[in-house]
Amino acid sequence: MNPFRPYRFPRLPHEEWIRFRTARGRVLTMAASVLVTVSLGLLVAGGARSVCDTGEGSGPCPAPLQGPDGTAVRDKYYFVHQPLTGNGGITARVSDMTGQMRQPDAVPGVRNVKEGVVPWAKAGLLVRQSLTQGTPYAAVMITGGHGVRMQHDFTHDVAGGPVRGPMWLRLTRAGDTLTGYESGDGKTWTEVGTVKLTGLPETVEIGMFTTSPGALWEMAQAFAQATATFDRITLRGANGSWRRDDVGVKMKEDGKTPHHPGGVVESGDKLLITGGGDIGPATADGGLRADLTLIGGGVGLIPVLVVAVTFFTADHRRGPTRTGLAAKAVVIGAVAFVTGLVTSAVVVPVGLAMLRANQNPIQPITLGTELRVIVGYAVLTAAAAVLALGLAALVKRGVVAIGLAIALVVVPHLLATAGLGPWLLMITPAAGFAITQSVPTFAHVDVVPSLLGGYYPLPPWAGLAVTCGYAALALGAAIAVHRGKVPR
């Protein structure tokens, strides 16, 4: 037995690195990966021009509205309210919710509006710091398809019970603490949730609201509006007159006519409140996202996969040992990581700078999130390369291994970008692209299931774990297959 054999592995990566860098074609192909991804990302960033109706004509879109924690938010609703000083509360029965939502036109040019409510249409009781958009709030509500909810500060959501007919709601304030309740009969009450809004002023606005996000089509969002009927309304701690505000309503190009206005109709002791918009995170319409700069990442991985496969097939007839195959994995993983890191470290900050220079609204992004996107893409690139190497060692046919790697990593990403088969990003190695997600998804916001709309079915680290799992499985299987090989 050779006493020096156990110490061979640390030298093998160096040998494999020499073998890699002396093959000029591999180095150039990895450089091509950087060039492809950066070029596509900067092409998109340089050509992006966001235009909005400002009430004075078309022009650059304003910066996204931000909530208390810096998240881009939507804050549009119809509010019937009055000031509340000190402690108190409001109780009301929401006896009905109807609505309208636009569907794809059956006849071109003829608006097709149907009766109905979208799942996240909301109607209920609201306490907020002020009518200024983006300020702290708490609300208890019924929804179009998700039962009773308690929500606050746009990003927080707690589920209550189902809605099976008229629902009684109650929202109370005690200092900074707000508590929401629900009841089916107005006698037996169940707490939905309690939140603390630190720094809530002595006088707040309390009342009833209705709003509705748009109806989702295949790749778009269209007009939707909800109308809720409130009755049995009682107030504690406030006895002023009701005020009516269409918070966040936008004007048409004439600057005077409201676009999809809300309203309220009094009918005896009932209030029929109509509103459109949303109170919640702005995932799709809160500005352009940092991960759009990596839109070419899927295509840019193809050269990396090709290099990883050929790194094995170029000399697989020598029969690499388990340690030899592991050394190849270390080298190709490290090279791919550096390739991905250079790519993302260039295209993400430069792309964001170009988007801002073109006066596009940008989704808020923290330094931590930007670093996670940059480094995460590098880890994804490394995992994809190791996966391709493992596949090459298993099938031992370069063309087949390249095709299989592309089918597993690149094709699902391209399909999901087009809004096709987004579920593939849960079960294939392409799940790792979730690590580039720069805007979080929220369970209480429906989005178009497309990467272009910021939709990833898995959280960032969970998606990356799927890709790394595939890579480890492929490499482990390949090492097991080569267990009996004689060392060179």
Residue pairs with C-beta under 8 A, 6 or more apart in sequence:
5 487
8 323
8 487
9 323
9 326
9 327
12 323
12 324
12 326
12 327
13 327
13 330
13 331
15 327
16 324
16 327
16 328
16 330
16 331
17 331
19 315
20 26
20 27
20 311
20 331
20 332
20 335
21 27
23 314
26 307
26 310
26 311
29 303
29 306
29 307
30 303
30 304
30 307
30 335
30 336
30 339
32 303
33 300
33 301
33 302
33 303
33 304
33 339
33 343
34 300
34 339
34 342
34 343
34 346
36 296
36 299
36 300
36 302
36 303
37 294
37 296
37 297
37 299
37 300
37 343
37 347
38 296
38 343
38 346
38 347
39 296
40 295
40 296
40 299
40 300
41 292
41 293
41 294
41 295
41 296
41 347
41 348
41 351
42 293
42 347
42 350
42 351
42 354
44 292
44 293
44 295
44 296
44 351
45 292
45 293
45 350
45 351
45 352
45 354
45 355
45 358
46 354
46 358
48 288
48 292
48 355
48 358
48 360
49 358
49 360
50 60
50 61
50 288
50 359
50 360
50 361
51 58
51 59
51 60
51 61
52 58
52 59
52 60
52 61
52 62
53 250
53 252
53 253
53 259
54 62
55 250
55 251
55 252
55 253
55 255
56 253
56 255
57 253
58 253
60 359
60 360
61 287
61 359
61 360
61 361
62 361
63 287
63 361
63 362
64 72
64 73
64 282
64 286
64 287
64 361
64 362
64 363
64 364
65 72
65 73
65 74
65 75
65 133
65 134
65 282
65 286
66 72
66 73
66 134
66 364
67 73
67 75
67 134
67 153
67 154
67 155
67 281
68 134
68 135
68 136
68 153
68 154
69 153
69 155
70 364
70 366
71 154
71 155
71 281
71 282
71 364
72 281
72 282
72 283
72 286
72 287
72 363
72 364
72 439
73 134
73 154
73 155
73 279
73 280
73 281
73 282
73 286
74 213
74 248
74 277
74 278
74 279
74 280
74 281
74 282
74 285
74 286
75 133
75 134
75 154
75 247
75 248
75 277
75 279
76 133
76 211
76 247
76 248
76 249
76 275
76 276
76 277
76 278
76 279
77 122
77 126
77 209
77 210
77 211
77 247
77 248
77 262
77 275
77 277
77 278
77 279
78 209
78 210
78 211
78 244
78 245
78 246
78 247
78 262
78 263
78 264
78 273
78 274
78 275
79 126
79 131
79 205
79 207
79 208
79 209
79 244
79 245
79 246
79 247
80 207
80 208
80 209
80 230
80 242
80 243
80 244
80 264
80 271
80 273
81 126
81 205
81 206
81 207
81 208
81 209
81 242
81 243
81 245
82 205
82 206
82 207
82 235
82 238
82 240
82 241
82 242
82 243
83 203
83 204
83 205
83 206
83 238
83 240
84 127
84 173
84 203
84 204
84 205
84 206
84 235
84 237
84 238
85 202
85 203
85 237
85 238
86 202
86 237
87 172
87 173
87 174
87 175
87 237
88 172
88 173
88 206
88 235
88 236
88 237
88 238
89 170
89 171
89 172
89 173
89 206
89 235
89 236
89 237
90 125
90 127
90 170
90 171
90 206
90 207
90 208
90 233
90 234
90 235
90 236
90 238
91 168
91 169
91 170
91 186
91 232
91 233
91 234
91 235
91 236
92 125
92 168
92 169
92 208
92 230
92 231
92 232
92 233
92 234
93 166
93 167
93 168
93 169
93 186
93 230
93 231
93 232
94 123
94 124
94 142
94 166
94 167
94 168
94 169
94 228
94 229
94 230
95 166
95 229
95 230
95 231
95 270
96 166
96 228
96 229
97 117
97 121
97 123
97 142
97 144
97 210
97 226
97 227
97 228
97 229
98 115
98 117
98 226
98 227
99 115
99 116
99 117
99 118
99 121
99 144
99 212
99 224
99 225
99 226
99 227
100 113
100 114
100 115
100 116
100 223
100 224
100 225
101 113
101 114
101 116
101 117
101 118
101 212
101 214
101 215
101 222
101 223
101 224
101 225
102 111
102 112
102 113
102 114
102 215
102 222
102 223
102 224
103 112
103 113
103 114
103 215
103 217
103 222
104 112
104 217
105 111
105 112
106 112
113 223
117 144
117 145
117 212
117 224
117 226
118 144
118 145
118 212
118 213
118 214
118 215
118 216
118 224
118 226
118 446
119 143
119 144
119 145
119 146
119 446
120 143
120 144
120 145
120 146
120 212
120 213
120 278
120 280
120 444
120 445
120 446
121 143
121 144
121 210
121 211
121 212
121 213
121 224
121 226
122 139
122 141
122 142
122 143
122 144
122 149
122 209
122 210
122 211
122 212
122 226
122 278
122 279
123 141
123 142
123 208
123 209
123 210
123 211
123 226
123 228
123 230
123 273
124 139
124 140
124 141
124 142
124 169
124 171
124 208
124 209
125 139
125 140
125 141
125 169
125 170
125 171
125 180
125 206
125 207
125 208
125 209
126 137
126 138
126 139
126 171
126 205
126 206
126 207
126 208
126 209
127 137
127 138
127 139
127 171
127 173
127 178
127 204
127 205
127 206
128 135
128 136
128 137
128 138
128 204
128 205
129 135
129 136
129 137
129 197
129 200
129 201
129 204
129 205
130 201
130 204
130 205
131 205
131 245
131 247
133 247
133 248
136 152
136 153
136 197
136 199
136 200
137 152
137 153
137 197
137 279
138 150
138 151
138 152
138 153
138 171
138 178
138 180
138 195
138 197
139 150
139 151
139 152
139 171
139 180
139 209
139 279
140 148
140 149
140 150
140 160
140 169
140 170
140 171
140 180
140 181
140 182
140 192
140 193
141 148
141 149
141 150
141 151
141 169
141 209
142 148
142 149
142 163
142 167
142 169
142 228
143 149
143 163
144 212
144 226
146 159
146 444
147 159
147 160
147 161
147 162
147 163
148 159
148 160
148 161
148 162
148 163
148 167
148 169
148 182
148 192
149 157
149 158
149 159
149 160
149 192
149 444
150 157
150 158
150 160
150 180
150 192
150 193
150 195
151 157
151 158
151 279
151 280
151 444
152 178
152 195
152 197
153 195
153 197
154 279
154 280
154 281
155 280
155 281
155 442
156 195
157 442
157 443
157 444
158 192
158 193
160 180
160 182
160 190
160 192
160 193
161 182
161 190
164 184
165 184
167 182
167 183
167 184
168 182
168 183
168 184
168 185
168 186
168 189
168 232
169 180
169 181
169 182
169 183
170 180
170 181
170 182
170 183
170 189
171 178
171 179
171 180
171 181
171 206
172 178
172 179
172 181
172 236
173 200
173 204
173 206
173 237
175 200
176 196
176 197
176 198
176 199
176 200
177 194
177 195
177 196
178 194
178 195
178 196
178 197
179 191
179 193
179 194
179 195
180 191
180 192
180 193
180 194
181 189
181 190
181 191
181 192
182 189
182 190
182 192
183 189
183 190
186 232
206 235
206 238
207 242
207 243
208 228
208 230
208 233
208 271
208 273
209 273
209 275
209 279
210 226
210 227
210 228
210 262
210 273
210 274
210 275
211 226
211 262
211 275
211 276
211 277
211 278
211 279
212 224
212 225
212 226
212 275
212 276
212 277
212 278
213 221
213 224
213 277
213 278
213 280
213 445
213 446
214 221
214 222
214 223
214 224
215 221
215 222
215 223
215 224
216 446
216 447
216 448
217 448
218 419
218 448
219 419
219 448
219 450
219 452
219 453
220 448
221 284
221 285
221 448
223 260
223 276
224 276
225 260
225 262
225 274
225 275
225 276
226 274
226 275
226 276
227 272
227 273
227 274
228 272
228 273
229 270
229 271
229 272
230 270
230 271
230 272
230 273
231 269
231 270
231 271
232 269
233 269
233 271
244 264
246 258
246 261
246 262
246 263
246 275
248 277
249 258
249 259
249 260
249 261
249 262
250 258
250 259
251 257
251 258
251 259
252 258
252 259
260 276
262 273
262 274
262 275
262 276
263 273
263 274
264 271
264 272
264 273
264 274
265 271
265 272
265 274
266 272
278 445
280 442
280 444
280 445
281 440
281 442
281 445
283 439
283 440
283 441
283 442
283 445
283 447
283 453
283 454
284 447
284 448
284 453
284 454
286 361
286 363
286 439
287 360
287 361
287 362
287 363
287 364
288 355
288 360
288 361
288 362
288 363
289 362
289 363
289 438
289 439
289 454
290 348
290 351
290 352
290 362
290 363
290 365
290 369
290 370
290 373
290 438
291 373
291 436
291 437
291 438
291 439
291 454
292 351
292 452
293 347
293 348
293 350
293 351
293 352
293 355
294 344
294 347
294 348
294 373
294 377
294 436
295 417
297 343
297 377
297 413
297 433
297 436
298 409
298 410
298 413
298 414
298 417
298 430
298 433
299 410
299 414
300 343
301 381
301 384
301 409
301 410
302 406
302 410
304 336
304 339
304 340
304 381
304 384
304 385
304 388
305 384
305 385
305 388
305 402
305 405
305 406
305 409
305 410
306 402
307 332
307 335
307 385
308 332
308 336
308 384
308 385
308 386
308 387
308 388
308 389
308 392
308 405
309 388
309 389
309 391
309 392
309 398
309 401
309 402
309 405
310 392
310 398
311 328
311 331
311 332
311 389
311 392
312 320
312 325
312 328
312 389
312 392
312 393
312 401
313 392
313 396
313 397
313 398
313 401
316 392
316 393
316 396
318 488
319 482
319 485
319 486
319 488
320 328
320 393
320 482
320 485
320 488
321 482
321 485
321 486
321 487
321 488
322 479
322 482
322 483
322 485
323 487
324 485
324 487
324 488
325 389
325 393
325 475
325 478
325 479
325 482
326 475
326 479
328 389
329 386
329 389
329 390
329 475
332 385
332 386
332 389
333 382
333 383
333 385
333 386
334 382
335 385
336 381
336 382
336 384
336 385
336 386
337 378
337 379
337 381
337 382
338 378
339 378
339 381
340 377
340 378
340 379
340 380
340 381
340 382
341 374
341 375
341 377
341 378
343 377
343 378
343 381
344 373
344 374
344 375
344 377
344 378
345 374
348 370
348 373
348 374
349 370
352 362
352 365
355 362
356 362
363 438
363 439
365 438
365 439
369 438
370 438
372 435
372 460
373 435
373 436
373 437
373 438
376 435
376 436
376 460
376 464
377 435
377 436
379 435
379 464
379 468
380 432
380 433
380 435
380 436
380 464
380 467
383 429
383 432
383 464
383 467
383 468
383 470
383 471
384 405
384 409
384 429
384 432
384 467
384 471
386 471
386 472
386 474
386 475
387 405
387 408
387 409
387 429
387 467
387 470
387 471
387 474
387 475
388 401
388 402
388 405
388 409
389 474
389 475
389 478
390 471
390 473
390 474
390 475
390 476
390 477
390 478
391 401
391 404
391 405
391 474
392 398
392 401
393 475
393 478
393 481
393 482
394 401
394 474
394 477
394 478
394 481
395 401
395 404
408 428
408 429
408 430
408 470
409 428
409 429
409 430
409 467
410 430
411 430
412 421
412 424
412 425
412 428
412 430
413 425
413 430
413 433
413 451
415 421
415 424
416 422
416 424
416 425
416 430
416 433
416 450
416 451
417 450
417 451
417 452
418 450
419 448
419 449
419 450
419 452
419 453
422 449
422 450
422 451
422 455
422 457
423 457
424 430
425 431
425 433
425 434
425 456
425 457
425 458
425 463
426 457
426 458
426 466
427 466
428 466
428 470
429 466
429 467
429 470
429 471
430 467
431 458
431 462
431 463
431 464
431 466
431 467
432 463
432 464
432 466
432 467
432 468
433 451
433 456
433 463
434 456
434 457
434 458
434 459
434 460
434 462
434 463
434 464
435 460
435 461
435 463
435 464
436 460
437 454
437 456
437 459
437 460
437 463
439 454
441 447
441 454
441 455
441 456
447 453
447 454
447 455
448 455
449 455
449 457
456 463
458 466
